[in-house]
Amino acid sequence: MNKGEQKTISAREFIAATVFYLISVLLFPLTAIGYMIWIGKAILAGRGSGVSRTAQGPLSARWLMHQLGTREDEPSNQLLMVLPGVPPLGVRMVAYPMLLAHHLTGYVPRAFRYPFEGDIPKQYEASARVTFFDAAVERYLAAIDQFVILGAGFDTRAFRLPKEVRVRSFEVDAPKTQATKREMLSKTTVDSTEVTFVSADFEKVDWLKRLVEAGFDPGKPALFLWEGVIIYLDREAVEATLRKIASCASGSVVAFDYFTTEMLSSQALYWRYARAATRAAGEPLKFGIESTPPSSERLAELLRSCGLALGEQRTLGKEMERERAWGGFATAIVK
């Protein structure tokens, strides 16, 4: 592609983005009303339910990717509409301006592009990590016998596996969140019969023991996905989980995302808001990898102490003299 063609494409994208956001601004009152309906019902439904509130965000992001045509995910499309506390009318009112603007311009906001490319801003972490975890599933699933999603929340990957992939799939999650998900699944056409559900609280019970009792074989290689969970656990639970994974068969892999201690101590407005929001949801941020540069080495040290070897790793944020990384994506391997 020559420079002239690049300039033409850039100009077209700029025009498309401008029109997209103009439409979004004009229809913002509709979006605002939709949010009020959505948040209001979520608060009422969430009181005393014991269901993870933070699990709804990733499901919403995958739902929007599906709606925008960037990542097909029919299970997410169905699950969001039957999630307690989610009013279908409110969801449609929130999404309609974006979907209309996309239909008219073809433009996709960066947060919902797939695969996500380039630097990852803090506010896009939950959307961007979808690409990392999908890639891990594609890379490792063919070589392993078992697939385990830890702290599954409303993840749908176990329901989207190609039919030719022959693995035993498990989901491990807190009792009330998992019970809600299973009830949601019963209201959809999603086939969950090939998935074994294991109820366990990482900070209170031996989840691996319960997993084995449900049919998991620790002597066979497994792929563990641990997405959006580690940050809500205390250090003891994080290390205990890593050691349990390390006790499984050689060749097993765990893919996970993490924050560093920077987000626990930073006085930046974004992180102060993030900490306050998760506390209000009853799921405070607890754990971070030591942020002393390079943070990747601090992560490798933690993994080694738990019997694992660092595999792939991507640092989020810049590590400079006066700036520290705020998170990352990684895989760890059982040798």
N, C-alpha and C positions, 0 to 999 in steps of 0.2 A: 504494500500500500504506500503510495507516494504522499508527500506532504500536502498536496492539494486535496487529495481524498480525505486525509486525516482532518484537515481544517473543515471540510464540508460536513463530515460526520459530527465533529465537535459543535459546529454551528447548529446542526439539526437537533442534537441532544440538548443544547442550551435552550433552543426555542421550545422543544417538547417539555423540558423541565419547567420553564417559565409558565407555559400554559397550564401544565399539571398543577403547579402550586397556586396559580391564580384561581383555578376552579376550586381547589381545596379551601382557599381562603373565603371565597364567595359562599361556599356551602358549610362553612365552619359552624354556624348556629345549629345545623342539623347534627353535626358531629358532637357538639357540646351537649346537646339534649340526650343523645344516645349514650354518651359517657355517664351522664347523671343517672340515667335509668339503670345502666349496667353496674356502676359502682354501688348505687343504692341497694339493688337486689343482692349484690355480692356480700355487702356488709351484713344484711339481714340474714342471709342464708349461712354465712360463715360463722356466726356467733355460736360458740359451743359445739361446733360440728366435729372438730378435731381433724378436719381435712386440710391438707396443705394449701395455703393460698398462693404461695410462690410458684406452685406447679402450673397455675393457670397461664402465666405469662408465656412460657415456651410453647404451650399448646396454641395460644392465640397467634403467635408469630408464625407457626407452621400452617395454621389455618389461612392466614393472609397470603403466605407463599403459594398455597394451593389455589386460592382465589385469583391471584395474579398470574397463575400459570407458570411460575418459576420452578416449583417443586411439587410434583403430584403427591398427594397424601390424603386419600379418601377417608381413611380411618380418623384422621384429625378433623377433617371436614364434618364428619358425623358426630364425633365425640363432643366438640365444642357446643353444638346445638342442644345437647342433652345434659350438659354439666350443670349441677345445682348452683343456683346463684347467677346463671348466665341467661338473661332474657333475649331470646332470638330477635325481638324487635330492636332492642338496644344495640345488639351486635350489628345488625344490618344498617342501622342509622349511623353508627360509627364508621363502618366500612364503605358505605355507599359513595360518599364523595371521592375517596381514593380510587375505588374501582371504576367509577364513571370517568374520572380524570385519566386513569390508565387506559380505559377503552378508547377514549378520544385521542390520546396522544401516543400511546405505546410506551410511555415512560414508566419505569419501575424505581421507586425510592431505594436508595442504596441499602437501607436496613433490610430489605426483603429480596435482594438479589441473590441468586443461587447459580453456581457456587459463589460464595462471598470472596472477594479478592481485595488485596491491598491492606493497608493499615486498619486496625480495628479500634474505633473509638469506644470509650467505656459504655456509652449508651447503646451500642450495637452488639455487645458481647453475647447476649443470649441468642440473637439471630445468627450471628456469624459462626458460633460454635456448632450449629447444625451441620455445616459443611465439614468440619473436622470430624465429628462423630460418624456421619454418613460414610466418610472416606475410610475410617477405621473399620467399620462393618464390612465394607466392600473389600478392603485389603486382607483382613484376617479370617473372615467367616469361612472361606473355602477350605482352610487348613485346620479347622478345629471341629470338635464334636458337640460342643455345648455353648449356648449363648445366654448370658445372664445380665439382666438390667437391674442394677442396684439403685434403690431409691427411685423406682421407675416413674412415679408420678403419673402423668398422662402421656407418657411416651408411647409412640405407636410403631416403633421399628420392628418389634416382634410380629406384628400383624402385616407387615409389608415385605417380608422376605420372599424372594422368588420361590416358586413351587419346587424348582429343581434343587434348591438348597436343603439338604437333609441334616438338620441339627436339632438338638433338644433345646427348647427355649424356656427360660424362667424369668419371672419378674419378682423382685423382692422389694417390699415397701411397708410402711407403717400400716397397721390394721385398718384404721378408719379411712385413710386415703384409698387404700386398695379395695376396700369394700365398696366405696363410692364408685370407683372405676369399673368394677365388675357389674355393678347395677347399671351404670351408663352403657356398658357394652351390650347388656341384655336388651337395651332399647334401640339398638342399631342393627345393621346387617353385617357388621364386622365379624369375621370368623376368628374367635379366640380359642378354639378348641385345642389347638396345638401348643398353647402356652400354659405352663404350670405356674400358678400364683402362690407365692410364699410370703406369709405375713410375719414381719419382724421389725422391731425398732432397733436401729444400729447402736444406740446408746444404752440399751437395756438388756438385750438378749443376744445369744450366740446365733447370728443369722446363718452362718455356714452350717452349723449343726442342723438347723431347720431345713436348709437347702438340701443337704444330703438326705434327710428323712423324706424329702419330697421327690427323690430320685436322681439328684445330681451326683455324678461320679467324680470325686476329687482326683482320681487317678487318670482321667482323660483331659486333654487340653481344652481350655475354655476361653471365650472372649467375654470380659466383663466391661460393661459400659457404666460409668459413674458420673453422670452429667448433672451439673447444677446441684450437687449434694454436699460435697466436702466442706464448703464454706459455712454450712449450718451446723456442723458437728464440732464437738470439743476435740482437743488434740488426742486424748486417750482413745476416743472412738475412731478417729482417722487412722492412728497407728495400728489399732487392733484390726481394723478392716484390711489394711495393707498386708499385715502379717498373715491373715487368714487367706488372702489371695495368694501370697507367696508360698503357702503350704500346699497349693494345688499343683497339678502336673506341670512338668517342664514344658515350655512352649506356650503356656497360658499368658494372656495379655489383658491388661486393664487400661482403658482409655478414660481420661478424666480432665476436668477443667479446674482451675484453682485461682484464688486471689492471693496476694502477698500481704504481709503485715502492714504495708503502706495503706491499704484501704481501711484497716482497723484503727489507725492512728491519725490519718490525714485530716486536717481541718478544712480542706477544700470543700466548697459548698456541695458539690456532687456527692462526695462520699459521706458527708454529714447527713444529707438527705437519704442516701441509700441505707445507712445504718438506722436512721429514725423510721423509715418506711418498713423495713424488715422487722424491727422491734414491734411496731404497731400491728403487724400481721401475725405476731406471736412466733416468729422464726428469725431471731436475731443472728447477725453475722458473728461467727465465733472463731473460725480458724483461718490462718493465713500462713503461707510459706515465708520464711525469713526473707526480707527484701534487700539485705545487704548485697550489693552487686558482686559478681553476677548471680542473680537469683536462681538461674538454672543449676548452678552448682549447689546451692542450698537445697534445691529440690532433689538433686541426685543424692545428696548426703542423707536426706530423710528416707528416700527409697532404699538405699543400701542398708540403713539401720533396720529396715523392716524386711530385708531379704529379697529385694527386687532390684532390677537394673533399669536405668532410664533408657527409653527407646527414643521415639520422636518427641520433640519439644519445641514449642513456639512461645516466645516471650511476648506479652502484651504490654505496650508502653515502652518508652525509651529509658535506657539505663545510662544516665550521665552523672557528672559529678554532683549536681544539685537536684537530680531527678531520679526516681526509682521506679522500676516496673511495678505495675499494679496487679498483674495476673498472668495467666498462661494456659496453654493446652498441652497435654502430654500423654504419652503411653509409657507403661512400665511392663517389663517382661520377667517372667519366671524362668530362671536359667536351669 
